[in-house]
Amino acid sequence: MGESLLWSREFVEEQRARLEKIRAALLAEVQGDADADRQLTVDSGSQAEETEELAQTQAILEFSGNERDRLAGRLATIERALVKIERGHYGYSDVSGKRISLERLVAEPDAACTVQEATGQEAGAVQP
């Protein structure tokens, strides 16, 4: 793929399709985690459990909450990328406005900044 494909209609539409597919999978995962948490809460409320079992249940629910937070963060970046496609700004850094490399967008279609900005390699770079 050449660099000129970055802004081709075909490339952007392929990226939109990829982003929408990722979003659907993440939403399904969030829903599945929420259903599992509800079932765990119902199960733990219907049994007389000992302190250790309650602690284990709480740890599982906390982990699930952390995982949901991670998924919610990823969903937000997916939504941001889809908005950028709609507005014609896809492929440009939210930090500097510089072009995000084609390779980065192919590897991470919801990338919001350049690799250098993401790793803090540019002088005075702001972390996204």
PASEBA-1860 file (N, C-alpha, C; in nm, 3 decimals):
! residues 128
1> MGESLLWS> 0.083/-0.119/0.000/0.000/0.000/0.000/0.087/0.124/0.000 ~ 0.057/0.215/-0.087/0.133/0.339/-0.091/0.073/0.442/0.002 ~ 0.153/0.542/0.035/0.110/0.646/0.128/-0.012/0.723/0.074 ~ -0.024/0.730/-0.060/-0.136/0.804/-0.118/-0.271/0.742/-0.085 ~ -0.272/0.614/-0.047/-0.398/0.549/-0.012/-0.456/0.600/0.119 ~ -0.374/0.674/0.196/-0.419/0.721/0.326/-0.554/0.793/0.316 ~ -0.570/0.873/0.214/-0.693/0.950/0.203/-0.784/0.903/0.091 ~ -0.755/0.790/0.030/-0.844/0.744/-0.076/-0.978/0.705/-0.014
9> REFVEEQR> -1.079/0.722/-0.089/-1.214/0.687/-0.045/-1.222/0.539/-0.007 ~ -1.156/0.456/-0.085/-1.160/0.312/-0.060/-1.094/0.278/0.074 ~ -0.978/0.337/0.099/-0.908/0.311/0.225/-0.993/0.356/0.344 ~ -1.047/0.475/0.336/-1.127/0.528/0.447/-1.251/0.442/0.469 ~ -1.314/0.397/0.362/-1.431/0.311/0.377/-1.394/0.176/0.435 ~ -1.278/0.122/0.397/-1.232/-0.002/0.458/-1.208/0.017/0.608 ~ -1.150/0.129/0.643/-1.124/0.158/0.784/-1.256/0.175/0.860 ~ -1.352/0.243/0.799/-1.484/0.259/0.863/-1.545/0.122/0.891
17> ARLEKIRA> -1.539/0.033/0.792/-1.595/-0.102/0.809/-1.522/-0.176/0.921 ~ -1.389/-0.166/0.924/-1.312/-0.231/1.031/-1.351/-0.175/1.167 ~ -1.361/-0.044/1.176/-1.396/0.020/1.304/-1.535/-0.021/1.350 ~ -1.629/-0.026/1.259/-1.765/-0.066/1.295/-1.769/-0.212/1.341 ~ -1.689/-0.297/1.279/-1.682/-0.438/1.319/-1.621/-0.451/1.459 ~ -1.514/-0.376/1.484/-1.451/-0.377/1.616/-1.549/-0.325/1.721 ~ -1.620/-0.217/1.688/-1.718/-0.160/1.781/-1.825/-0.263/1.816 ~ -1.876/-0.333/1.718/-1.980/-0.434/1.743/-1.927/-0.545/1.833
25> ALLAEVQG> -1.804/-0.589/1.810/-1.745/-0.694/1.894/-1.725/-0.645/2.037 ~ -1.679/-0.522/2.053/-1.659/-0.467/2.188/-1.792/-0.451/2.261 ~ -1.893/-0.404/2.191/-2.025/-0.390/2.254/-2.080/-0.525/2.298 ~ -2.060/-0.627/2.216/-2.105/-0.762/2.253/-2.028/-0.811/2.375 ~ -1.898/-0.781/2.381/-1.817/-0.822/2.495/-1.861/-0.750/2.623 ~ -1.888/-0.621/2.612/-1.935/-0.545/2.729/-2.067/-0.602/2.778 ~ -2.158/-0.632/2.686/-2.288/-0.688/2.724/-2.271/-0.824/2.789 ~ -2.184/-0.907/2.735/-2.159/-1.039/2.792/-2.101/-1.029/2.932
33> DADADRQL> -2.007/-0.936/2.953/-1.948/-0.916/3.086/-2.053/-0.868/3.185 ~ -2.140/-0.778/3.141/-2.244/-0.726/3.229/-2.341/-0.838/3.268 ~ -2.377/-0.923/3.172/-2.465/-1.035/3.201/-2.401/-1.131/3.300 ~ -2.272/-1.159/3.282/-2.200/-1.249/3.373/-2.193/-1.191/3.514 ~ -2.170/-1.060/3.524/-2.166/-0.994/3.655/-2.301/-1.002/3.725 ~ -2.409/-0.979/3.648/-2.543/-0.987/3.707/-2.569/-1.128/3.760 ~ -2.531/-1.229/3.683/-2.552/-1.367/3.725/-2.469/-1.398/3.848 ~ -2.344/-1.351/3.852/-2.258/-1.374/3.968/-2.318/-1.308/4.093
41> TVDSGSQA> -2.371/-1.188/4.078/-2.432/-1.118/4.190/-2.556/-1.192/4.239 ~ -2.638/-1.239/4.145/-2.758/-1.315/4.182/-2.718/-1.444/4.253 ~ -2.619/-1.515/4.196/-2.575/-1.639/4.257/-2.519/-1.617/4.398 ~ -2.441/-1.512/4.415/-2.381/-1.488/4.546/-2.485/-1.443/4.647 ~ -2.591/-1.381/4.601/-2.695/-1.336/4.693/-2.788/-1.448/4.735 ~ -2.790/-1.556/4.659/-2.882/-1.664/4.690/-2.819/-1.773/4.776 ~ -2.690/-1.758/4.808/-2.622/-1.859/4.887/-2.567/-1.796/5.014 ~ -2.561/-1.876/5.119/-2.496/-1.831/5.241/-2.348/-1.864/5.226
49> EETEELAQ> -2.267/-1.763/5.189/-2.126/-1.787/5.162/-2.040/-1.743/5.280 ~ -1.925/-1.801/5.285/-1.829/-1.764/5.387/-1.754/-1.640/5.340 ~ -1.680/-1.578/5.432/-1.607/-1.455/5.404/-1.513/-1.470/5.286 ~ -1.442/-1.580/5.276/-1.347/-1.601/5.166/-1.419/-1.604/5.032 ~ -1.533/-1.671/5.026/-1.608/-1.678/4.902/-1.660/-1.541/4.862 ~ -1.705/-1.464/4.960/-1.751/-1.328/4.931/-1.638/-1.242/4.878 ~ -1.520/-1.257/4.935/-1.404/-1.181/4.888/-1.370/-1.220/4.744 ~ -1.379/-1.348/4.713/-1.351/-1.393/4.576/-1.453/-1.335/4.478
57> TQAILEFS> -1.578/-1.337/4.519/-1.683/-1.281/4.434/-1.658/-1.133/4.411 ~ -1.623/-1.060/4.516/-1.595/-0.917/4.504/-1.476/-0.892/4.412 ~ -1.372/-0.974/4.421/-1.254/-0.959/4.336/-1.290/-0.981/4.190 ~ -1.375/-1.080/4.164/-1.418/-1.107/4.026/-1.498/-0.990/3.973 ~ -1.589/-0.937/4.053/-1.670/-0.823/4.009/-1.582/-0.701/3.985 ~ -1.481/-0.680/4.070/-1.391/-0.566/4.052/-1.312/-0.582/3.923 ~ -1.260/-0.702/3.898/-1.188/-0.727/3.773/-1.279/-0.701/3.654 ~ -1.401/-0.747/3.662/-1.496/-0.727/3.552/-1.521/-0.578/3.531
65> GNERDRLA> -1.530/-0.503/3.639/-1.549/-0.359/3.628/-1.430/-0.292/3.562 ~ -1.309/-0.335/3.598/-1.189/-0.281/3.535/-1.185/-0.314/3.387 ~ -1.224/-0.435/3.354/-1.227/-0.476/3.214/-1.330/-0.394/3.136 ~ -1.445/-0.370/3.198/-1.547/-0.286/3.133/-1.494/-0.145/3.111 ~ -1.419/-0.091/3.208/-1.360/0.041/3.191/-1.264/0.044/3.073 ~ -1.181/-0.062/3.061/-1.088/-0.071/2.949/-1.165/-0.078/2.816 ~ -1.269/-0.159/2.814/-1.349/-0.172/2.692/-1.418/-0.040/2.659 ~ -1.467/0.030/2.760/-1.532/0.159/2.738/-1.433/0.259/2.680
73> GRLATIER> -1.310/0.257/2.728/-1.207/0.346/2.674/-1.180/0.316/2.528 ~ -1.171/0.189/2.495/-1.147/0.150/2.356/-1.266/0.188/2.269 ~ -1.388/0.169/2.321/-1.506/0.210/2.246/-1.503/0.360/2.217 ~ -1.458/0.439/2.313/-1.450/0.584/2.294/-1.352/0.618/2.181 ~ -1.239/0.548/2.173/-1.144/0.578/2.066/-1.200/0.534/1.930 ~ -1.276/0.426/1.930/-1.340/0.381/1.805/-1.441/0.487/1.759 ~ -1.523/0.533/1.853/-1.623/0.636/1.818/-1.555/0.763/1.768 ~ -1.444/0.801/1.832/-1.370/0.921/1.791/-1.320/0.904/1.647
81> ALVKIERG> -1.266/0.788/1.614/-1.218/0.763/1.479/-1.332/0.770/1.377 ~ -1.448/0.715/1.413/-1.563/0.721/1.323/-1.610/0.864/1.301 ~ -1.606/0.946/1.405/-1.641/1.088/1.393/-1.541/1.158/1.301 ~ -1.412/1.126/1.318/-1.310/1.187/1.232/-1.332/1.149/1.086 ~ -1.375/1.026/1.060/-1.406/0.987/0.922/-1.520/1.073/0.869 ~ -1.626/1.087/0.949/-1.741/1.167/0.907/-1.702/1.312/0.877 ~ -1.611/1.366/0.954/-1.571/1.506/0.939/-1.456/1.527/0.842 ~ -1.402/1.416/0.787/-1.293/1.428/0.692/-1.157/1.452/0.755
89> HYGYSDVS> -1.142/1.419/0.884/-1.016/1.442/0.955/-0.944/1.312/0.987 ~ -0.992/1.201/0.935/-0.932/1.072/0.967/-0.790/1.067/0.913 ~ -0.698/1.013/0.995/-0.559/1.001/0.954/-0.471/1.113/1.003 ~ -0.529/1.205/1.081/-0.452/1.316/1.136/-0.452/1.308/1.289 ~ -0.340/1.343/1.348/-0.323/1.335/1.493/-0.413/1.434/1.567 ~ -0.474/1.387/1.675/-0.549/1.475/1.763/-0.456/1.567/1.841 ~ -0.330/1.527/1.855/-0.233/1.602/1.933/-0.172/1.716/1.853 ~ -0.121/1.683/1.734/-0.044/1.781/1.656/-0.106/1.818/1.523
97> GKRISLER> -0.201/1.739/1.476/-0.257/1.761/1.343/-0.173/1.700/1.233 ~ -0.061/1.635/1.269/0.025/1.570/1.170/-0.041/1.443/1.118 ~ 0.005/1.402/0.999/-0.045/1.277/0.941/-0.001/1.159/1.026 ~ -0.092/1.069/1.048/-0.061/0.941/1.112/-0.022/0.847/0.999 ~ 0.085/0.773/1.018/0.133/0.687/0.910/0.028/0.583/0.871 ~ 0.033/0.548/0.745/-0.058/0.447/0.693/-0.040/0.315/0.769 ~ 0.086/0.280/0.796/0.114/0.156/0.867/0.047/0.155/1.005 ~ 0.052/0.269/1.075/-0.011/0.278/1.207/-0.162/0.263/1.196
105> LVAEPDAA> -0.221/0.328/1.098/-0.367/0.320/1.082/-0.411/0.179/1.043 ~ -0.331/0.112/0.963/-0.365/-0.026/0.926/-0.357/-0.115/1.050 ~ -0.253/-0.094/1.132/-0.235/-0.175/1.253/-0.334/-0.138/1.362 ~ -0.367/-0.011/1.371/-0.454/0.040/1.477/-0.548/0.144/1.417 ~ -0.661/0.100/1.361/-0.748/0.192/1.286/-0.806/0.306/1.370 ~ -0.802/0.294/1.502/-0.853/0.401/1.588/-0.741/0.487/1.646 ~ -0.620/0.479/1.588/-0.508/0.558/1.638/-0.544/0.707/1.634 ~ -0.517/0.775/1.746/-0.551/0.916/1.757/-0.429/1.007/1.742
113> CTVQEATG> -0.310/0.947/1.737/-0.189/1.027/1.724/-0.080/0.944/1.656 ~ 0.031/1.010/1.625/0.142/0.941/1.562/0.210/0.849/1.662 ~ 0.292/0.758/1.613/0.368/0.668/1.700/0.457/0.749/1.793 ~ 0.524/0.850/1.739/0.614/0.932/1.819/0.539/1.002/1.933 ~ 0.421/1.053/1.904/0.342/1.118/2.009/0.294/1.018/2.113 ~ 0.257/0.901/2.067/0.208/0.798/2.160/0.317/0.751/2.254 ~ 0.440/0.749/2.207/0.550/0.702/2.291/0.626/0.816/2.357 ~ 0.583/0.940/2.332/0.647/1.056/2.395/0.785/1.085/2.340
121> QEAGAVQP> 0.813/1.042/2.217/0.946/1.061/2.161/0.970/1.201/2.106 ~ 0.863/1.273/2.075/0.883/1.409/2.025/0.902/1.505/2.141 ~ 0.989/1.599/2.126/1.013/1.697/2.231/0.885/1.774/2.260 ~ 0.847/1.776/2.386/0.726/1.849/2.428/0.597/1.781/2.386 ~ 0.604/1.656/2.347/0.483/1.585/2.303/0.386/1.571/2.419 ~ 0.260/1.589/2.387/0.154/1.573/2.485/0.097/1.434/2.470 ~ 0.084/1.360/2.578/0.027/1.226/2.571/-0.122/1.235/2.548 ~ -0.173/1.153/2.454/-0.319/1.154/2.427/-0.397/1.097/2.542
END
